[in-house]
Amino acid sequence: MRTLSIENVTKTYGEKILFRQLSFSISEKERIGLIGINGTGKSSLLKILAGKDQADDGELIAPSDYRIAYLPQEPDLKEQLSVMDQVFSSEAPIIQLIKEYEKTLKKLEQSASEEWTERLFSLQKQMDTLDAWDASTEAKIILSKLGIQQYDQKIGELSGGQKKRVALAQVLIETPDLLILDEPTNHLDFETIQWLQDYLGKYKGAILLVTHDRYFLDGVTNRILELDSGNIYSYKGNYQAFIEAKAQREEQEVLAEEKRKNLYRRELAWIKRGAKARSTKQKARIERFQHLEDQLGKVPKRDQVQMGLKGSRLGKQVLELKSATKSFEGKMILQDFDLLIKPGDRIGIVGKNGSGKSTLLNILAGKISLDEGELLQGQTVKIAYYTQERVDMDENKRMIAYIREAAEVVTTNEGEQISVAQMLERFLFPMHSHGTLIKKLSGGEKRRLYLLKLLMTAPNVLLLDEPTNDLDTETLTVLEDYLDEFPGVVITVSHDRYFLDKTSEQLLVFKGEGEIDFYYGSYSDYLKKLAQIERESEPKQEKRIEQVKPQEQKKKMTYMEKKEWEEIEDKITDTEEEVQKLEQELEQCGSDFEKAQKLMEEIETLNAKLEHFIERWTYLSELA
């Protein structure tokens, strides 16, 4: 089995320790999702594994011919190359083989010599071995699925999103042992994300990815690695299984911490009574007490991004578009479009890239004017606009000074006054970091800081343009909870089905050329409706109706059923006792998370077995 082992890897960033002595392994066909709050070092770890950065300590162990392909968040492509040349600019053996084959073929056409003929014959064998003949066709199929149609177009002429998709195509055709993807779903619409999910499901090698898209994580991964407070935790299963197992781990950690505190109090009382290190036993006990004192409080505090902030009062009139028309370079975005936004509305905006979704937000925010029609805005409206573009931040300014530009204090829904320093702590910026220069923050931390500043202005209308592109899953979860309680209006452009399902109650569906549909319901419901319409529109095939003889009702038990009926109640009792015994072991396993996870799996298996026995008992009891 081809495996990459990571042994005691440590990485610091300036004075900040991202992680210390991480050890884990990646095996064949594992689909691993890497999770952690922004700033914990996810992208740094990916770069180390991909050989793009060096660890301060530790080593990576793998076979000498082990190959890794890496997709960074912001790929560095060669502007002068064409799309197809960029895709085939990789150092991967299969790509180099294709290039060498084409070069040899041209040489043979120019000079028909025995040397070039033998060389071509040798390369043909290698092409057969690596199954490289269809690589060019495969590359075009992948590019097409990713929305890139003009293969001769220069990279410098593409948008940021198109460049990311070209880079994604480049790593997909390399077929490495390990495919590392940093936010692969950014800039992809739903259909493309669904295609990528299916493609990765059939991928032959191992996959390690960082993504905010929780439905994508659920659909692709069979293992989750969590970076938390410099440590790494491994969980079997997808994102849903991770959430359940993490809750179990944290509960066990809290119980273990309580036991340490109780033991510490008893040992402290013994020390205060005047214990002297005269005997070997007493000396050992004092040393244990000192060790216990060092360990006390080592369980990291489980902070959450708390955002229950009070918004400004919003009147009855919010925003309204009347006969709105807008086009760019002859491309129609809005055409005689009417939209009435009411207090409390939760609107999701979906559609293909380039169809005008962000343009609508810019119009509502007053950043772009209409060609025709009018925009009406209520007098009490106070807009906060979380844009997709990078916001200009004075990188030499300190975090606390940047937030104070918005407000010195804010008021929560409960009427509590909270200072800037307290809000920074609620946003997972510890007190000692408040004086940190913005330029020292990670990209995700900067976006979280930007979001905090927007919310501290106490808006009553939130415009969110692809918020899931830069925020980690934990921040997104709490943002969703905050939006659920937010009394104002929320309008969101996103391709993230999970986020839209939790934050939107109606949709604007951009179909292009100014055509926009309204849909009342969740994004998942809308996609189901589309799928149903497609199924109904397919030509129906005539079904051959077979005459099936009705089965005669069984009146008596067979010999084997009688024997099963005699034993099944004992089996049910025995299985219930086994489950109870394992549950007791689970409660007593303390901070041993690996043992806890193994016990949970055994309990799940036994519960499935118990359910089967009960179903059989029900069936047999009717016959009896």
C-alpha positions in Angstrom: 0.0 0.0 0.0 1.4 3.4 -1.0 1.3 5.6 2.1 2.5 9.1 3.0 3.5 9.3 6.7 3.9 12.6 8.5 6.1 12.3 11.6 6.4 15.0 14.3 5.9 18.0 12.0 6.2 21.4 13.6 5.5 24.8 12.0 5.7 28.4 13.4 4.7 31.6 11.8 6.7 34.4 13.4 6.0 34.1 17.1 2.9 32.0 16.5 3.1 28.2 16.8 0.7 26.9 14.2 1.2 23.2 15.2 3.7 21.1 17.1 4.8 17.5 16.4 1.9 16.5 14.2 1.9 12.8 13.3 -0.6 11.0 11.0 -0.6 9.1 7.7 -2.5 9.1 4.4 -3.2 5.8 2.7 -4.5 4.8 -0.7 -8.0 5.8 -1.6 -8.5 7.8 1.5 -10.7 10.9 0.9 -9.7 13.2 3.8 -11.2 16.6 4.7 -9.0 18.9 6.7 -11.0 21.1 9.1 -10.0 24.0 11.5 -10.7 27.6 12.3 -9.0 30.1 10.0 -5.5 30.8 11.2 -4.9 27.3 12.7 -2.5 26.4 9.8 -4.6 24.4 7.3 -3.1 25.9 4.2 0.4 25.9 5.8 0.1 22.1 6.4 -1.1 21.5 2.8 2.0 23.5 1.5 4.3 21.4 3.6 2.8 18.2 2.3 3.0 19.4 -1.3 6.7 20.5 -0.9 5.9 24.2 -1.4 7.0 25.1 2.2 9.4 23.6 4.8 8.5 22.4 8.3 10.6 23.7 11.2 10.9 20.1 12.4 9.7 16.6 11.5 9.8 14.6 8.3 7.6 13.2 5.5 8.1 9.5 4.7 6.9 8.1 1.4 8.1 5.8 -1.5 10.7 7.5 -3.7 8.3 7.6 -6.7 5.3 8.9 -4.6 3.7 11.8 -6.5 1.7 14.7 -5.1 -0.4 17.3 -7.1 -1.4 20.5 -5.3 -4.1 23.1 -6.0 -3.5 26.2 -3.9 -6.3 28.7 -3.1 -4.7 31.3 -5.5 -2.8 29.4 -8.3 0.3 31.0 -9.9 -0.2 30.4 -13.6 1.9 31.7 -16.6 -0.1 34.6 -18.2 1.5 34.1 -21.7 0.5 30.4 -22.0 -2.7 29.2 -23.6 -5.2 27.2 -21.5 -4.2 23.9 -23.0 -0.4 24.7 -22.8 -0.9 25.6 -19.1 -2.8 22.3 -18.4 0.1 20.4 -20.0 2.9 22.4 -18.3 3.1 20.0 -15.4 6.1 18.0 -14.4 4.0 14.9 -13.9 5.4 11.8 -15.6 2.3 11.2 -17.8 2.4 14.8 -19.0 6.1 14.7 -19.7 5.6 11.4 -21.6 3.0 12.9 -23.8 5.2 15.9 -24.6 8.2 13.6 -25.4 6.0 11.4 -27.6 4.8 14.4 -29.6 8.3 15.8 -29.9 9.6 12.4 -31.1 6.8 12.1 -33.6 7.7 15.5 -35.1 11.4 14.5 -35.3 10.4 11.3 -37.1 8.3 13.2 -39.6 11.3 15.5 -40.3 13.9 12.7 -40.5 12.8 9.0 -40.9 15.7 7.4 -39.1 16.0 4.0 -37.3 17.0 5.8 -34.1 13.8 7.9 -34.0 11.7 4.9 -35.0 12.9 2.8 -32.1 12.5 5.8 -29.7 8.9 6.2 -30.9 8.2 2.5 -30.4 9.6 2.6 -26.9 7.4 5.7 -26.0 4.4 4.0 -27.4 4.9 1.1 -25.0 5.2 3.6 -22.1 2.0 5.3 -23.3 0.2 2.0 -23.2 1.5 1.3 -19.7 0.4 4.6 -18.3 -2.8 4.7 -20.4 -1.8 8.1 -21.7 -3.4 8.1 -25.1 -6.6 9.7 -24.0 -5.0 12.4 -21.8 -5.6 15.2 -24.2 -9.2 14.2 -24.7 -9.6 13.8 -21.0 -8.1 17.3 -20.4 -10.7 18.9 -22.8 -13.6 17.0 -21.1 -12.4 18.2 -17.7 -12.0 21.8 -18.9 -15.5 21.7 -20.5 -17.1 20.4 -17.3 -15.3 23.2 -15.4 -16.8 25.8 -17.8 -13.7 26.5 -19.9 -14.4 26.1 -23.7 -11.7 28.2 -25.4 -8.6 26.1 -25.1 -6.4 28.5 -27.1 -7.3 31.5 -24.9 -4.4 33.1 -23.1 -4.3 32.7 -19.3 -3.8 36.4 -18.9 -7.2 37.0 -20.5 -9.1 34.9 -17.9 -10.9 36.0 -14.7 -9.7 34.8 -11.3 -12.3 32.2 -11.1 -11.5 30.8 -14.6 -7.8 30.6 -13.7 -8.7 28.6 -10.6 -10.7 26.1 -12.8 -7.8 25.8 -15.3 -5.4 25.0 -12.3 -7.9 22.5 -11.1 -8.0 20.8 -14.5 -4.2 20.7 -14.5 -4.0 18.7 -11.2 -6.9 16.4 -12.1 -5.2 15.0 -15.2 -1.9 14.4 -13.5 -3.4 11.3 -11.6 -0.9 11.5 -8.7 -0.8 9.3 -5.6 -2.1 12.2 -3.5 -4.3 15.0 -4.7 -4.2 18.0 -2.4 -7.0 20.6 -3.0 -7.3 23.9 -1.1 -10.9 25.2 -1.5 -11.5 23.5 -4.9 -15.2 24.5 -4.9 -14.6 28.3 -4.9 -15.9 30.0 -8.0 -17.8 26.9 -9.1 -21.5 26.7 -9.7 -23.7 23.9 -8.3 -23.6 21.8 -11.5 -19.8 21.9 -11.6 -19.5 21.2 -7.9 -21.7 18.1 -8.4 -19.6 16.9 -11.3 -16.4 17.4 -9.3 -17.9 15.5 -6.4 -18.7 12.6 -8.7 -15.3 12.7 -10.3 -13.4 12.6 -7.0 -15.6 9.7 -5.8 -14.1 7.6 -8.6 -10.5 8.9 -8.2 -8.0 6.1 -7.8 -5.5 7.8 -5.6 -5.7 9.5 -2.2 -7.3 13.0 -1.7 -6.7 15.6 1.0 -8.8 18.7 0.7 -9.8 21.9 2.6 -13.3 23.2 1.8 -16.1 25.2 3.4 -18.7 23.3 1.5 -20.2 20.9 4.0 -22.4 19.0 1.5 -19.3 18.5 -0.6 -17.4 17.2 2.4 -20.3 14.8 3.2 -20.3 13.5 -0.4 -16.6 13.1 -0.9 -14.8 12.3 2.4 -14.4 9.1 4.3 -12.1 10.6 7.0 -11.8 14.0 8.7 -8.6 15.5 10.2 -9.2 18.5 12.5 -6.5 21.0 13.4 -7.4 22.4 16.8 -5.1 24.4 19.1 -2.0 23.0 17.5 -3.1 19.4 17.7 -4.6 17.1 15.1 -7.5 14.7 15.6 -8.6 12.0 13.2 -12.2 10.9 12.7 -13.6 8.1 10.6 -16.5 9.0 8.2 -17.7 12.2 6.6 -18.5 15.6 8.0 -21.7 14.5 9.7 -19.8 11.7 11.5 -17.1 14.2 12.4 -19.7 16.5 14.1 -21.0 13.7 16.2 -17.6 12.3 17.1 -16.1 15.7 18.0 -19.0 16.4 20.4 -18.2 13.0 22.1 -14.4 13.9 22.3 -15.1 17.3 23.8 -17.4 15.8 26.3 -14.8 13.2 27.3 -12.2 16.0 27.6 -14.4 18.0 29.9 -15.1 14.9 32.2 -11.3 14.2 32.3 -10.6 17.8 33.3 -13.2 17.6 36.1 -11.5 14.5 37.4 -8.1 16.2 37.3 -9.5 19.2 39.3 -11.0 16.9 42.0 -7.7 15.0 42.3 -5.8 18.3 42.4 -8.0 19.6 45.2 -7.3 16.5 47.3 -3.6 16.6 46.6 -3.4 20.3 47.4 -5.0 19.7 50.8 -2.4 17.0 51.5 0.4 19.3 50.5 -1.0 22.1 52.8 -1.1 19.7 55.7 2.7 19.8 55.6 3.7 16.8 53.5 7.5 16.3 53.6 9.5 14.6 50.9 11.3 12.3 53.3 10.2 8.9 52.0 10.4 7.8 48.4 6.6 7.5 48.3 6.0 11.0 49.6 8.5 12.4 47.1 6.9 10.6 44.2 3.5 11.9 45.4 4.7 15.5 45.5 6.1 15.1 41.9 2.8 13.7 40.8 1.1 16.8 42.3 3.5 19.1 40.4 2.8 17.3 37.2 -1.0 17.5 37.8 -0.7 21.2 38.5 1.1 21.6 35.1 -1.6 19.7 33.3 -4.5 21.5 34.9 -6.4 23.6 32.5 -4.6 22.2 29.4 -8.0 21.3 27.8 -8.5 24.2 25.4 -11.4 26.4 26.0 -14.1 25.7 23.3 -14.7 29.3 22.1 -17.5 30.1 19.7 -17.9 33.0 17.4 -20.7 34.7 19.2 -22.6 37.3 17.1 -25.9 38.1 18.7 -25.6 41.8 17.9 -28.6 44.2 17.8 -29.3 45.7 14.5 -30.7 49.2 13.7 -34.5 49.7 13.5 -35.9 49.0 10.1 -39.1 50.6 8.8 -41.7 49.1 6.5 -40.0 50.3 3.3 -36.7 48.5 2.6 -35.6 48.2 -1.1 -37.6 48.2 -4.4 -36.5 47.9 -8.0 -39.0 49.2 -10.6 -38.6 48.3 -14.3 -34.8 47.9 -13.7 -32.7 47.4 -16.8 -28.9 46.9 -16.8 -26.4 45.5 -19.3 -22.6 45.3 -19.6 -20.9 45.3 -23.0 -24.1 44.2 -24.8 -24.8 41.5 -22.3 -28.2 41.8 -20.6 -28.2 41.4 -16.8 -31.6 42.9 -15.8 -34.4 43.6 -18.2 -37.5 45.4 -17.0 -37.1 43.7 -13.7 -39.3 44.4 -10.6 -38.3 43.4 -7.1 -39.9 44.3 -3.8 -37.8 43.5 -0.7 -39.8 43.4 2.6 -38.7 43.5 6.3 -37.5 40.0 7.4 -36.9 38.7 3.9 -34.3 36.0 3.5 -33.3 35.9 -0.2 -30.7 33.6 -1.9 -29.4 34.5 -5.3 -28.2 31.6 -7.5 -27.2 30.9 -11.1 -24.3 30.4 -13.4 -21.1 32.4 -13.1 -21.3 35.6 -15.1 -25.1 35.8 -15.1 -25.2 39.0 -13.0 -25.7 37.9 -9.4 -23.0 40.1 -7.9 -24.1 43.0 -10.2 -27.6 42.9 -8.6 -26.0 43.2 -5.1 -23.9 46.2 -6.3 -27.1 47.8 -7.6 -28.9 47.3 -4.3 -25.9 48.7 -2.5 -25.8 51.8 -4.7 -22.4 51.0 -6.1 -23.7 50.6 -9.7 -26.4 52.6 -11.3 -29.2 51.3 -13.5 -29.4 51.9 -17.2 -33.2 52.3 -16.9 -35.7 52.1 -14.1 -35.3 53.1 -10.5 -34.1 51.9 -7.1 -36.1 53.0 -4.1 -34.6 52.8 -0.6 -36.3 53.2 2.8 -35.1 56.0 5.0 -34.2 53.7 7.9 -32.2 51.3 5.7 -28.6 50.7 6.9 -26.7 48.4 4.6 -23.6 46.2 5.4 -22.1 44.7 2.2 -19.8 41.7 2.6 -18.2 41.8 -0.9 -16.5 38.9 -2.8 -13.5 41.1 -3.6 -10.6 41.7 -1.3 -11.3 44.8 0.8 -8.6 47.4 1.2 -7.3 47.1 4.8 -4.4 49.2 6.1 -2.1 46.2 6.8 0.1 48.3 9.1 -2.9 49.0 11.4 -3.5 46.9 14.5 -6.6 44.8 14.8 -8.2 46.7 17.7 -7.6 50.1 15.9 -9.2 48.7 12.7 -12.4 47.6 14.6 -12.6 50.8 16.6 -13.2 52.6 13.2 -16.7 51.1 13.2 -17.6 51.5 16.9 -16.2 51.6 20.4 -19.0 49.4 21.9 -21.9 47.4 20.5 -25.2 46.2 22.0 -26.4 42.6 22.0 -30.0 41.5 21.6 -30.2 41.2 25.4 -29.1 44.9 25.8 -25.6 44.1 27.0 -22.8 46.6 26.2 -19.7 44.9 24.7 -16.4 46.5 24.1 -14.2 46.2 21.0 -11.8 44.0 23.0 -14.6 41.7 24.1 -15.9 41.4 20.6 -12.5 40.5 19.2 -12.3 37.7 21.8 -15.8 36.4 20.8 -14.4 36.3 17.3 -11.6 33.9 18.4 -8.9 36.6 18.6 -7.4 36.2 22.1 -6.6 39.2 24.2 -2.8 39.0 23.6 -3.3 39.2 19.8 -5.4 42.4 19.7 -2.3 44.6 19.1 -1.3 42.4 16.2 -0.7 44.1 12.8 -3.3 43.1 10.2 -0.5 42.1 7.8 0.5 39.2 10.1 -3.0 37.6 9.9 -3.9 34.8 7.6 -6.3 35.4 4.7 -9.2 33.8 6.5 -8.5 35.8 9.7 -8.6 39.0 7.7 -12.0 38.1 6.3 -13.3 37.3 9.8 -12.0 40.6 11.1 -13.7 42.4 8.1 -17.0 40.6 8.9 -16.8 41.7 12.5 -16.3 45.3 11.5 -19.3 45.2 9.2 -21.6 43.7 11.9 -20.4 46.2 14.5 -21.9 49.0 12.4 -25.4 47.6 13.5 -26.9 47.2 10.0 -30.5 46.1 9.3 -29.8 44.9 5.7 -27.0 42.4 5.0 -25.8 41.9 1.5 -23.5 38.8 1.4 -21.5 38.0 -1.8 -20.1 34.4 -1.6 -19.4 34.6 2.2 -18.5 30.9 2.3 -15.4 31.3 0.1 -13.2 32.6 2.9 -14.8 31.6 6.2 -14.1 28.3 8.0 -16.9 25.9 8.7 -17.1 26.7 12.4 -17.4 30.5 11.7 -20.0 29.7 9.0 -22.1 27.6 11.5 -22.3 30.4 14.0 -22.9 33.0 11.2 -25.9 30.9 10.1 -27.2 30.8 13.7 -26.7 34.6 13.9 -28.6 35.2 10.6 -31.4 33.0 12.0 -31.9 35.5 14.8 -31.1 38.6 12.8 -34.2 40.8 12.7 -33.3 42.6 9.4 -33.1 41.5 5.8 -30.5 39.1 4.4 -29.7 38.8 0.7 -27.0 36.2 -0.2 -25.2 35.3 -3.4 -23.8 31.8 -3.0 -23.2 28.4 -4.6 -23.0 26.7 -1.2 -26.2 24.6 -1.0 -25.7 24.0 2.8 -25.4 27.7 3.6 -28.4 28.7 1.4 -30.6 26.0 2.9 -30.0 27.4 6.4 -30.2 31.1 5.5 -32.7 31.6 2.6 -36.4 31.1 2.3 -36.8 32.3 -1.3 -34.6 32.3 -4.4 -33.8 34.5 -7.3 -32.5 32.2 -10.0 -30.4 34.0 -12.7 -30.7 32.1 -16.0 -28.8 34.6 -18.1 -29.7 37.3 -20.7 -31.8 39.1 -18.1 -34.1 36.1 -17.4 -34.7 35.7 -13.6 -37.1 33.2 -11.9 -38.5 33.5 -8.4 -38.8 30.4 -6.2 -40.2 30.2 -2.7 -38.5 27.4 -0.7 -35.0 26.1 0.0 -32.2 25.6 -2.6 -32.3 21.8 -2.1 -36.0 21.8 -2.8 -35.4 23.9 -6.0 -32.8 21.5 -7.2 -35.1 18.5 -6.5 -37.8 20.2 -8.5 -35.4 20.8 -11.4 -34.4 17.1 -11.4 -38.1 16.0 -11.4 -38.8 18.3 -14.4 -35.9 16.8 -16.2 -37.0 13.2 -15.5 -40.6 14.0 -16.6 -39.3 15.6 -19.8 -37.4 12.5 -20.8 -39.1 10.2 -23.3 -40.9 7.5 -21.5 -40.1 3.9 -22.4 -42.9 1.4 -22.6 -42.7 -1.0 -19.7 -43.5 -4.7 -20.2 -46.1 -5.7 -17.6 -45.4 -9.1 -16.3 -48.1 -11.2 -14.7 -46.9 -12.0 -11.2 -48.7 -14.8 -9.4 -49.7 -13.7 -5.9 -47.8 -15.6 -3.3 -49.8 -17.9 -1.1 -50.0 -16.7 2.4 -47.8 -18.7 4.7 -50.0 -20.5 7.3 -47.4 -22.5 9.2 -43.8 -22.0 10.3 -41.0 -24.0 8.7 -38.8 -26.1 10.9 -36.0 -23.5 10.7 -38.4 -20.6 11.6 -39.7 -22.6 14.6 -36.1 -23.1 15.8 -35.4 -19.3 15.2 -38.6 -18.4 17.2 -37.4 -20.5 20.1 -34.0 -18.7 20.3 -34.8 -15.1 19.2 -35.9 -13.7 22.6 -32.7 -14.9 24.2 -30.7 -13.3 21.4 -32.5 -10.0 21.9 -31.8 -10.1 25.6 -28.1 -11.0 25.1 -27.6 -8.2 22.6 -29.3 -5.6 24.8 -27.0 -6.6 27.7 -23.9 -6.3 25.4 -25.0 -2.8 24.4 -25.5 -1.8 28.0 -22.1 -3.1 29.0 -20.4 -1.2 26.2 -22.2 2.0 27.0 -20.9 1.7 30.6 -17.4 1.3 29.3 -17.9 4.3 27.1 -18.8 6.5 30.1 -15.6 5.3 31.9 -13.0 5.7 29.2 -12.1 9.2 30.1 -10.0 11.2 27.6 -9.0 8.1 25.6 -10.7 9.3 22.4 -9.6 6.4 20.2 -11.1 3.9 22.6 -14.3 6.0 22.8 -14.6 6.0 19.0 -14.0 2.2 18.8 -16.7 1.6 21.5 -19.2 3.9 19.6 -18.6 1.9 16.4 -19.2 -1.4 18.3 -22.4 0.0 19.9 -23.7 1.1 16.5 -23.1 -2.4 15.0 -24.9 -4.1 18.0 -27.8 -1.7 17.7 -28.2 -2.6 14.0 -28.1 -6.3 14.9 -30.7 -5.7 17.7 -33.0 -3.9 15.2 -32.7 -6.9 12.9 -33.6 -9.4 15.7 -36.6 -7.3 16.7 -37.9 -7.2 13.1 -37.6 -11.0 12.9 -39.4 -11.3 16.2 -42.3 -9.2 14.9 -42.5 -11.3 11.7 -42.3 -14.7 13.5 -44.8 -13.6 16.2 -47.4 -13.0 13.6 -46.9 -16.6 12.2 -46.9 -18.0 15.7 
